[in-house]
Amino acid sequence: MKNIGPYAEQLFFLILENQKNFWYKSIQGILSLEKKYSKEVIDLSCKRAIAYGAHKYQTIKNICKNGAYNLPFEMESLCK
């Protein structure tokens, strides 16, 4: 995850913390996204997921797929 970028690395530790028994599949899934998306897209998707408190593979995949990594952040959501 560190090779993808700083946000992916940060997400790695959040997943370890929040999915103690099931972290492996989430990490493996995120790493597999490199087959379809660039490291930059995955890292930006991780950044967005972190900002909204999401730590699941499916969320990262959806952000990559729908291009939400390019959207601006809504400050209201981040201040909660």
ABEGO torsion letter per residue (X at the ends): XAAAEAAAAAAAAAAAAABAAAAAAAAAAAAAAAAABBAAAAAAAAAAAAAAGBABAAAAAAAAAAGAAABBBBAAAAAX
